[in-house]
Protein backbone atom coordinates (compact mmCIF):
# COMPACT_ATOMS: atom_id res chain seq x y z
CA UNK A 1 0.00 0.00 0.00
CA UNK A 2 2.58 2.57 -1.11
CA UNK A 3 0.21 5.56 -1.11
CA UNK A 4 -1.56 5.03 2.23
CA UNK A 5 0.32 7.70 4.16
CA UNK A 6 1.44 9.99 1.34
CA UNK A 7 0.09 13.40 0.46
CA UNK A 8 -0.92 14.19 -3.14
CA UNK A 9 2.46 15.75 -3.97
CA UNK A 10 4.33 12.64 -2.74
CA UNK A 11 2.01 10.34 -4.69
CA UNK A 12 2.69 12.38 -7.83
CA UNK A 13 6.46 12.11 -7.24
CA UNK A 14 6.21 8.34 -6.67
CA UNK A 15 4.10 7.93 -9.80
CA UNK A 16 6.61 9.84 -11.94
CA UNK A 17 9.50 7.89 -10.43
CA UNK A 18 7.91 4.49 -11.07
CA UNK A 19 7.00 5.47 -14.63
CA UNK A 20 10.61 6.54 -15.26
CA UNK A 21 11.92 3.04 -14.53
CA UNK A 22 12.58 0.79 -17.52
CA UNK A 23 13.02 -2.96 -17.73
CA UNK A 24 11.53 -3.41 -14.26
CA UNK A 25 8.73 -5.68 -13.06
CA UNK A 26 6.93 -4.60 -9.88
CA UNK A 27 4.12 -6.02 -7.82
CA UNK A 28 2.01 -3.23 -6.35
CA UNK A 29 -0.79 -3.72 -3.84
CA UNK A 30 -2.96 -0.67 -3.31
CA UNK A 31 -6.55 0.45 -2.91
CA UNK A 32 -5.70 3.74 -4.60
CA UNK A 33 -7.15 2.73 -7.95
CA UNK A 34 -6.14 5.95 -9.72
CA UNK A 35 -2.51 5.26 -8.71
CA UNK A 36 -2.75 1.64 -9.88
CA UNK A 37 -4.23 2.72 -13.18
CA UNK A 38 -1.42 5.22 -13.76
CA UNK A 39 1.53 2.95 -12.95
CA UNK A 40 0.40 -0.60 -13.75
CA UNK A 41 0.23 -2.07 -17.23
CA UNK A 42 -1.17 -5.47 -16.16
CA UNK A 43 -3.43 -6.78 -13.38
CA UNK A 44 -3.09 -10.03 -11.44
CA UNK A 45 -6.17 -10.93 -9.39
CA UNK A 46 -5.90 -13.44 -6.51
CA UNK A 47 -9.25 -15.20 -6.21
CA UNK A 48 -11.07 -18.37 -5.20
CA UNK A 49 -14.41 -17.42 -6.70
CA UNK A 50 -15.86 -16.72 -3.27
CA UNK A 51 -16.00 -20.42 -2.39
CA UNK A 52 -15.02 -21.21 1.19
CA UNK A 53 -12.21 -23.77 1.34
CA UNK A 54 -11.40 -23.54 -2.37
CA UNK A 55 -7.75 -22.65 -2.99
CA UNK A 56 -7.09 -19.21 -4.43
CA UNK A 57 -5.26 -18.78 -7.69
CA UNK A 58 -3.67 -15.90 -9.53
CA UNK A 59 -5.42 -14.83 -12.71
CA UNK A 60 -3.43 -12.56 -15.01
CA UNK A 61 -5.10 -9.83 -17.08
CA UNK A 62 -2.84 -8.06 -19.63
CA UNK A 63 -4.63 -4.71 -19.29
CA UNK A 64 -4.80 -1.56 -17.17
CA UNK A 65 -6.88 -1.47 -14.02
CA UNK A 66 -9.64 0.62 -15.62
CA UNK A 67 -9.85 -1.93 -18.45
CA UNK A 68 -10.01 -4.72 -15.83
CA UNK A 69 -12.87 -2.89 -14.08
CA UNK A 70 -14.81 -2.80 -17.37
CA UNK A 71 -14.05 -6.46 -18.17
CA UNK A 72 -14.84 -7.72 -14.66
CA UNK A 73 -17.35 -5.31 -13.09
CA UNK A 74 -18.52 -8.04 -10.69
CA UNK A 75 -14.99 -8.25 -9.23
CA UNK A 76 -14.34 -4.51 -9.28
CA UNK A 77 -17.66 -3.86 -7.51
CA UNK A 78 -16.52 -6.00 -4.57
CA UNK A 79 -13.16 -4.29 -4.11
CA UNK A 80 -12.78 -1.93 -1.16
CA UNK A 81 -12.39 1.76 -1.88
CA UNK A 82 -9.77 3.83 -0.12
CA UNK A 83 -12.43 6.32 1.00
CA UNK A 84 -15.36 4.11 1.98
CA UNK A 85 -14.27 0.50 2.57
CA UNK A 86 -15.96 -2.47 0.91
CA UNK A 87 -19.16 -1.73 -0.96
CA UNK A 88 -22.39 -3.25 0.31
CA UNK A 89 -22.52 -5.54 -2.75
CA UNK A 90 -19.23 -7.16 -1.67
CA UNK A 91 -21.18 -9.35 0.72
CA UNK A 92 -23.10 -10.90 -2.18
CA UNK A 93 -21.86 -14.48 -2.74
CA UNK A 94 -19.90 -14.96 -5.95
CA UNK A 95 -22.36 -17.64 -7.09
CA UNK A 96 -25.04 -14.92 -7.27
CA UNK A 97 -22.95 -12.49 -9.27
CA UNK A 98 -23.94 -12.34 -12.91
CA UNK A 99 -21.61 -11.80 -15.83
CA UNK A 100 -18.96 -14.30 -14.76
CA UNK A 101 -16.96 -15.58 -17.67
CA UNK A 102 -14.70 -18.53 -18.22
CA UNK A 103 -11.04 -17.58 -17.88
CA UNK A 104 -9.87 -20.33 -20.24
CA UNK A 105 -9.97 -17.89 -23.18
CA UNK A 106 -7.94 -15.42 -21.16
CA UNK A 107 -5.50 -18.16 -20.17
CA UNK A 108 -5.00 -19.00 -23.84
CA UNK A 109 -4.47 -15.31 -24.59
CA UNK A 110 -1.97 -15.02 -21.74
CA UNK A 111 -0.09 -18.08 -23.01
CA UNK A 112 0.27 -16.52 -26.44
CA UNK A 113 1.40 -13.23 -24.88
CA UNK A 114 3.98 -15.08 -22.74
CA UNK A 115 5.19 -17.07 -25.75
CA UNK A 116 5.59 -13.97 -27.89
CA UNK A 117 7.41 -12.15 -25.06
CA UNK A 118 9.74 -15.13 -24.60
CA UNK A 119 10.49 -15.22 -28.30
CA UNK A 120 11.12 -11.48 -28.38
CA UNK A 121 13.41 -11.62 -25.34
CA UNK A 122 15.48 -14.36 -26.39
DAKAJO-V735915 format. One record per residue. N is the residue number from 1. PSI is psi in whole degrees, 0 to 359 (* if undefined). D_FIRST is the distance of its C-alpha to the first C-alpha in Angstrom with 1 decimal. Layout:
n & psi & d_first
N & PSI & D_FIRST
N & PSI & D_FIRST
//
This chain:
n & psi & d_first
1 & 69 & 0.0
2 & 339 & 3.8
3 & 0 & 5.7
4 & 318 & 5.7
5 & 27 & 8.8
6 & 146 & 10.2
7 & 171 & 13.4
8 & 318 & 14.6
9 & 320 & 16.4
10 & 322 & 13.6
11 & 319 & 11.5
12 & 318 & 14.9
13 & 312 & 15.5
14 & 317 & 12.3
15 & 310 & 13.3
16 & 318 & 16.8
17 & 311 & 16.2
18 & 320 & 14.3
19 & 338 & 17.1
20 & 344 & 19.7
21 & 141 & 19.0
22 & 149 & 21.6
23 & 29 & 22.2
24 & 137 & 18.7
25 & 131 & 16.7
26 & 149 & 12.9
27 & 118 & 10.7
28 & 128 & 7.4
29 & 121 & 5.4
30 & 152 & 4.5
31 & 8 & 7.2
32 & 89 & 8.2
33 & 332 & 11.0
34 & 318 & 12.9
35 & 312 & 10.5
36 & 315 & 10.4
37 & 328 & 14.1
38 & 323 & 14.8
39 & 343 & 13.4
40 & 136 & 13.8
41 & 340 & 17.4
42 & 158 & 17.1
43 & 136 & 15.4
44 & 121 & 15.5
45 & 131 & 15.7
46 & 115 & 16.1
47 & 150 & 18.8
48 & 16 & 22.1
49 & 16 & 23.6
50 & 16 & 23.3
51 & 115 & 26.0
52 & 129 & 26.0
53 & 346 & 26.8
54 & 132 & 26.3
55 & 145 & 24.1
56 & 158 & 21.0
57 & 155 & 21.0
58 & 133 & 18.9
59 & 123 & 20.3
60 & 133 & 19.9
61 & 111 & 20.4
62 & 71 & 21.4
63 & 166 & 20.4
64 & 169 & 17.9
65 & 322 & 15.7
66 & 325 & 18.4
67 & 321 & 21.0
68 & 317 & 19.3
69 & 323 & 19.3
70 & 321 & 23.0
71 & 320 & 23.9
72 & 64 & 22.2
73 & 333 & 22.4
74 & 331 & 22.8
75 & 312 & 19.4
76 & 326 & 17.7
77 & 333 & 19.6
78 & 357 & 18.2
79 & 142 & 14.4
80 & 149 & 13.0
81 & 148 & 12.7
82 & 331 & 10.5
83 & 340 & 14.0
84 & 7 & 16.0
85 & 193 & 14.5
86 & 140 & 16.2
87 & 159 & 19.3
88 & 328 & 22.6
89 & 348 & 23.4
90 & 338 & 20.6
91 & 351 & 23.2
92 & 127 & 25.6
93 & 145 & 26.4
94 & 329 & 25.6
95 & 340 & 29.3
96 & 353 & 30.0
97 & 129 & 27.7
98 & 164 & 29.9
99 & 7 & 29.3
100 & 144 & 28.0
101 & 155 & 29.0
102 & 133 & 29.9
103 & 2 & 27.4
104 & 322 & 30.3
105 & 318 & 30.9
106 & 320 & 27.4
107 & 318 & 27.7
108 & 318 & 30.9
109 & 317 & 29.3
110 & 322 & 26.5
111 & 318 & 29.3
112 & 325 & 31.2
113 & 314 & 28.2
114 & 318 & 27.6
115 & 317 & 31.3
116 & 325 & 31.7
117 & 319 & 28.8
118 & 317 & 30.5
119 & 322 & 33.8
120 & 330 & 32.6
121 & 352 & 30.9
122 & * & 33.8
//
